[in-house]
Amino acid sequence: MAISANKTKTIRAAVCYNVNSTRLSREHNNANIISLGARLTSKKLSLKLVNIFLKTKFEGGRHLKRVNKI
């Protein structure tokens, strides 16, 4: 899903599989789409990750320069 979504210029999709990958995808990469694997992620964990994804803000700073190159 993330690979297909990332073909669109304004989309930055991230595969999120745990709390840390989810938080960092937003803080460092300014991801705007979360991609979750149904076979590998339980419903309870998926809901937790979506909540984290929505509440986490982009840090900007040193990460902004890299994100702007995309």
Order of alpha helices (4+ residues) and beta strands (2+ residues): alpha-beta-alpha-beta-alpha-alpha
